[in-house]
Amino acid sequence: MKKILCLLAALSLLLCSCGKYNEPDPAALMDELCFIEGLEDMTEASADDVAFLFDIDLDTAEEYSVRYNSNGGYADMIAIFKMNGAEDAEAAKQALSDYKDARYEDFKGYAPLEAKKIEDGQVLVYGRYALLLIVGNIDTAVSCADTEFTE
């Protein structure tokens, strides 16, 4: 009986420690996502670009990396924000979702394949990180992000 109680105690400690996400470097994660998606024509957004594109107070972001396809006819975009806290990540999630919705409206009338890519895109939150993934193979990108944050 004593061994069972010790085993249960050890398992409960192990499970309690699994709730925290890894915290990868946004630039390194960006490079990995672009590589696995085969995105070579991606432009790094400047701070002014980021402020223009998203309604995110950059003072609440510890780090960020945003890249978009430099050819205006394509919707590919990856945005990774490492926020100061989980509350800031939730606010960033809403801003990224709003951007995604607006971007869909921009593309739906003239580029249906790109509009579908946006529609299938994902906004993800991992602890204090908020990500926007608009890529050709969303399942691969989400799997990559899941792996980076949970290993």
Secondary structure, DSSP 4 states (H G I P E B T S, - for coil): -HHHHHHHHHHHHHHHGGGSPP---HHHHHHHHHHHHT--SEEEPPHHHHHHH----GGGEEEEEEEEESSTT---EEEEEEESSHHHHHHHHHHHHHHHHHHHHHHHTT-HHHHHHHHH-EEEEETTEEEEEE-S-HHHHHHHHHHHHH-
